[in-house]
């Protein structure tokens, strides 16, 4: 600051500092980083006086921008920016890998292994069927001598033939329609 004497009184006159300087006597380097102009967790470097301004470092990993403005980078948009075997899930600042139904994520966090549903303690198939593991799933197939969908039912072929003969004899009927799940009978006129 400066002092001016006019008619015996003292008054303060503020200094106008050159660019890059501040303070009462313009001797303090102005800190352009004091107001945190860079994106969160990005390094701000103040330009030393007499230069003005600041420089922001790079955006954090998983972000893109100039260091002042940074936005999430979608690593899942391209297989070149992630190493997931099956499913990529974008997260703020990164990504995680996941697997399709019927697979489990390995300890490496990126590859997947087929789940063998047939090895679980409770078989997903009927007791008279075999569970056959397939990639990402399974199928149920009735054992020899049985017919059905394998998952909910597997009926002995002989029991169906016996039931058919019994029903036909009992009701003196004629078969109209039949398959491995049952028969539709109609009474005969004789």
Steps between C-alpha positions, in 0.01 A plus 500: 500500500605857466464800725396844387525814713246770425450787735652309789271193479610150412294278269553151365510450125479137382765369268402347172714191475653371182362173365597201715555705817281602792521618862535842663833565333450275192768260619293185539475258208129467417395134554277412206436156655356641826141460377554138382432559128595145396282190515490316834829319576673656197827680578493878453831673425510876551699694241775695682478882477535696288307233308131461578264205503540134577537161336288197588639149489339204325154374587490200737516149356167406344421862414557712193534878465740791538553483878258786564199306377517122521229248418470126540651304214285200398752216482217264401429682173783309330666166569832679439460690830397209725606137541168340598432158350119533497330804658652843574327726757606866487552665840601854595871517424534140388316176422436153633449171319201270539378177341195390308240281668632148557860617551699620802775761519847359566737639763686699231191724483470481121452142373196277547453126556191295422293407806427126500139504622501119499757487782287699743373306802138519379473395135284731290367194314237234578622199701453269197710717269863588439631855531725598208714811543517735200688828448329749730207271576389136525235266362310208649454173312279216624685177568454199268152354541350835605335779304419861586659841509778385734466797728154466650408145406637174367242223489577134443401407143352167620270676749353710218437194285343319798283803582393521137395134488319528836310815400404355163370179657330675793305746293469295182639804324690589187809722507451830323831666582806397699858583574753435775308725741159339474213383284159630400237225482153484354242233583438254221147398409533132552 
